[in-house]
Amino acid sequence: MTKTVLKGAITSIAILAGAGMALAEGGLVINGDLELTTEAPAADHLAGHLTTVYSGWVFRDSFTQAMEMDDFDNPGMLFVDAGEAMWNEPAGTSGKACADCHADASESMAGVRAVYPKWNEAAGEVRTLEMQINACRTENQGAEALKYGKGDIVSLEAYISMQSRGLPMNVAIDGPVADVWAQGKEMYYTRTGQLELSCASCHEENYGNLIRAETLSQGQTNGFPVYRIKDSVLTSASGRFVGCVRDTKAETYKIDSSEFVALELYVASRGNGLSVEGVSVRN
Amino acid sequence: MAENVTPRVRVPSSAAAGEVITIKTLISHIMESGQRKNSDGNLIPRSIINRFTCDFNGQNVIDVTLEPAISTNPYFEFQAQVPEAGTYTFTWYDDDGSVYTDTKDIAIG
């Protein structure tokens, strides 16, 4: 009996393959003038796995897609405003704001989001943008570290990301980051949890298919931070990873763990070539 | 005052006399319904925007009563006919007595 049911389930998955791919005509154009790349040839390191990479925007319904296409309709912009206020507001014992050292974010932060996570030579570690923000706060501003995942740190991350909107993701995978990248890759293909799912089970082998009522995306991180309609707040990639691993019914890693740094680096590199979306809207 | 309340409004900068324009407004607000309990089992007090109005040169365009079921960051989109050049005034009324306003000028031409 179980076997029959399972067989039926697999058949229906096969029929639905590709059903969720709703490439909107004209693609993702923000405010009618900024065209973002939502479909790109896969990076060389994905040979044998994927030929084309798609932004998560492609997999969403037309209403959600439209919300991202106009900054006024994109609720994530509220958080960008909050992030901008943080940028200009002194914090910590130094009494310095981000703007005091980094001046105009539109110049100093342009392109930053596209290359993170990246190697920090002085610290000798791979840093996500969240880690870099906190390092700057604790070491330079004399402020306390912020909690990862959602809240203030993601608002600031959103403001920084917006300065790179439209630029292609270009995360380095060789040199000093090679070991961490390889660790992330291994995690990506390792099945975990009671459901025995790896990242690849859903996001590589079944993107475009339904998982219950949801259309699976490729799990690209180029759109992060993401405004999730169901949460009505911004979520960072690390916050999303916790949710995704939990959904496999596994014990998750800590949100600030080295494992998630490795995974974030690897997953970001899978999206090389896709546009940074600044703040995206997803379901 | 509820935290991080920022109104945003989009009105075309100009319109032909008599033209019908689309106005969009959004205000960031937690819109706590007053129905939920915190982890200690106590009710989280209601905190919502309970009224929204838009006036044009002193004449009312729209007056909305908001109820607790309305979600976070309430968004309004509506149309208005522009008889003459002037100023739109938008007002949001918070449960705690705070009033947030924004204005937008529109020209004819």
HADDOCK unambig.tbl for C-alpha pairs under 7 A between the chains (distance, minus, plus):
assign (segid A and resid 78 and name CA) (segid B and resid 28 and name CA) 6.73 0.50 0.50
assign (segid A and resid 232 and name CA) (segid B and resid 72 and name CA) 6.94 0.50 0.50
